[in-house]
Structures are given as C-alpha cells and as structure tokens.
C-alpha cells in the first residue's frame, strides 16, 4: 500500500482564515471576487506578503496576492468600519503582540483553476531529501558547481551514456565536464534543453497514477513549486513527440491545457527500469539553473 507524508512545508506557503469564515471566503473566491484581509505577525512566524505570490488555503484553493498596503493605524484601513467586533479585537490583539510595523492589508483572488498556481517535480532515491534541503532543486550545471559527488548520482548516469555515444568516448572515460558539453552542444538533444534546464510535472502524484511508482525503487519525493517562482521564464511543454515553447503562462494555466495533460496521463508509457514521460506532457525551463529550498512550497514522501 502506498502512503504519502508531508516532510516539510516552507514558511509562507499557506494562508489561513478563521474556520467560521471558510464558507463565506471560499464562496466569494469561487465567484471570482477579490477579497481583502488584514494580517499582522512577528518573530519567527512573521509573514510578509508580496504581490504575485501564490498561497494555498486550508481547503486547498490556490490564491494570488494582488495588492499589499501597510498601515500604522488600523482605523485607516478602508474596510475597518465594515469589520465586526471580533475582527477588530483580533487586530488589536495582533498590534499588542507585534506592533504595527507589519500590519498589512492584503488583496487576493482565487486562481482560475485549482491546479494552476503550482507545478510539481518528482525525485527518486533514499538520499535525495538531504540534498534538496541543502541545495534546492538543481539543474545538472548547478549540481556540478556545488557538489560533484551528487552530480555523479544515478539520475545523471543516463547523460553519461548519451555523452559517450555522442562524443565517441568509452563510457568509463567520460568525465563530468564531458557530460556538460554533451548537454549544451549535442546534436541529439531536443531544442532548448541545456545543462541549466529543469524538468517537472504539471499534475500532482495523485493524478499521475500508480504506474509512476510501480517500477521505481525506494521512496519518491514530490516537490510542490509555486508558479510565481518561475513565472519570469517562458514554459516549455514537452508532449508526445514534440516540444513547444509557449509564449504566455495564460496558455498553460488554463483548464483546457490541464485537461489535455490529464487525458495524456491516463496511459503513461513505462519501461523495464523506469516510468517515462514520452507521452505525458511535462514542463521544462532552460535557464532556471536551480530553485532554492526556501522557494519550494512543500515536499512529500511517497512510500
């Protein structure tokens, strides 16, 4: 039986609301309304909201921060007179505990589709979680520069085999530098893919199906990454027999696109050794280089 456990969650990945407000807040977000909320925190739990960031609510919806304004006087907040006594008491308590230096009036709105605020990355292997915490999600170039021993791990052996064939060098003579040369100059590689490329999944593990895990040895880690972290890069979609560089994020954040990915994912191709993505659309970025640990929203271990 496969079980899933959250190993860690990076601060600032979730946004909470009083439970009595869940139904009303969720309904307003589902209608596409922009809502406002007053936030104040300090110390190790201090949370500073920034425009463009994506958060997850307790009921699983992804919301994007549209506007943030700070106030030294809570009575100046435009919605203050509409707040009930419980809300005002909560703000007063927060000011008593933390002052007003981080008193924020936040505007947020639900993203148009439940899954379009985050992307995913699957990592296989028992020793990978410590390197994720230390280095984040790394491209081959980044791994080579920070820890050459990690660069030699199993996930990159296939690159060594390909470099051997492409450069006409016996595999036992292929160096790490040869692998980087292959990734950046090979005539066989697909367009846009270099030693600084990262790859991942549009869908979470639950939607990928058990076939993803069947032929993998050891635990599988799923990293959740807010799209806001990579939104400055144009998404590359690797699909059945083709590679497409999309001009805007709106195209790959649409319900139509994700439904297409789900349809392809129903019949993934497996080989003797591993799950392959040849006929399942997945994402790629050519120049992300690496995503730091503190930008990863959460990591789950799948046993």
C-alpha positions, 0 to 999 in steps of 0.5 A: 500500500502506498502512503504519502507524508508531508516532510516539510512545508516552507514558511509562507506557503499557506494562508489561513482564515478563521474556520467560521469564515471558510464558507463565506471566503471560499464562496466569494473566491469561487465567484471570482471576487477579490477579497481583502484581509488584514494580517499582522505577525512577528518573530519567527512566524512573521509573514510578509506578503508580496504581490504575485505570490501564490498561497494555498488555503486550508481547503486547498484553493490556490490564491494570488496576492494582488495588492499589499498596503501597510498601515500604522493605524488600523482605523485607516484601513478602508474596510475597518468600519465594515469589520465586526467586533471580533475582527477588530479585537483580533487586530488589536490583539495582533498590534499588542503582540507585534506592533504595527510595523507589519500590519498589512492589508492584503488583496487576493483572488482565487486562481482560475483553476485549482491546479494552476498556481503550482507545478510539481517535480518528482525525485527518486532515491533514499538520499535525495531529501538531504540534498534538496534541503541543502541545495534546492532543486538543481539543474545538472550545471548547478549540481556540478558547481556545488557538489560533484559527488551528487552530480555523479548520482544515478539520475545523471548516469543516463547523460553519461551514456548519451555523452559517450555515444555522442562524443565517441568516448568509452563510457568509463572515460567520460568525465563530468565536464564531458557530460556538460558539453554533451548537454549544451552542444549535442546534436541529439538533444531536443531544442532548448534543453541545456545543462541549466534546464529543469524538468517537472510535472504539471499534475500532482502524484495523485493524478499521475497514477500508480504506474509512476511508482510501480517500477521505481525503487525506494521512496519518491519525493514530490516537490510542490513549486509555486508558479510565481517562482518561475513565472519570469521564464517562458514554459516549455511543454514537452508532449508526445513527440514534440516540444513547444515553447509557449509564449504566455503562462495564460496558455498553460494555466488554463483548464483546457491545457490541464485537461489535455495533460490529464487525458495524456496521463491516463496511459503513461508509457513505462519501461523495464527500469523506469516510468517515462514521460514520452507521452505525458506532457511535462514542463521544462525551463532552460535557464532556471539553473536551480530553485532554492529550498526556501522557494519550494512550497512543500515536499512529500514522501511517497512510500 
